[in-house]
Amino acid sequence: MNGARAGSGTAPDRRNWRYRANVAARALAGTVGAYAVAALFAAAAARILPMGRLDAIVPATLLAFLVIPAVMIWAFLARGPWRAWAGVTALAALFAAIAWLAGPPA
């Protein structure tokens, strides 16, 4: 094998700063971004659900707990960190717009 390690050309170099920055950017998108998206989702859902103000908070918050792992998975499945952040930002903007258009809670 001419002194080369088996499979050395296929594995990413985990000591490379670009690889580490890629993972760090995705981790931030998956944690901080997921928290922001879930909070905005809960705010939008609480305003949209057809029930009283206090009654709508609980199901909206419980549904927001399903949004967090979905955003985290998206952050690491996206083709790159820029696409991960773009998806997180787009979702956050969508839920913020929905919450704003729905008006104040009833």
Buried (B, 14 or more C-beta within 10 A) or exposed (E): EEEEEEEEEEEEEEEEEEEEEBEEBBBBBBBEBBBBBBBBBBBBBBBEBEEEEEEBBEBBBEBBEEBBEEBBEBBEEBEEBEBBBEBBBEBBEBBBEBBEEBEEBE
